């Protein structure tokens, strides 16, 4: 979007205009009708409802298409890729039985060498499914400290989930340097 702010209606209209149909699929390949707000669940907004891919695209400025798991290969030669998180970068989780479309989330901040916070959409199930969650913890649990395996916070249980997810790495937004 080139840095232009867009409200929820504008973003959802853009998504509809791109031909993304509203479906009930799990994961990041869907948009849904708004679910009720989750009072008392930090990071969930009452008026937000979309899937992870258009949300990550809007928040990061990274203009990639396809399911979330496809972002890693799609970024090759177009965007820098890294094994180290940076604010504004997008972590790409691999496709699995639990994540048939994979998942992408925007790094909001780096807390430490093995913890980041992310903003992402459509991570939770139930009433929170399809919602945007902000500043949510993600832990690197890989043996080599390379962010290849992560655990993700689940607000509904107020703890990290038990599942370990494979991560391809981080797609970083392009940095245009000023001419000298």
Buried (B, 14 or more C-beta within 10 A) or exposed (E): EEEEEEEBEEBBEBBEEEEBEBEEBBBBBBBBEBBEBBEEBEBBEEEBBBBBBBBBBBBBBBEBEEBBBBBBEBBEEEBEBEBEBBEBBBBBBBBBEEBBBBBBBBBBBBEEEBEBBBBBBBBBEEBBBBBBBBEBBBBBBBEEEEBBBBBBBBBBEEEBBEEBBBBBBBBBBEEEEEEE
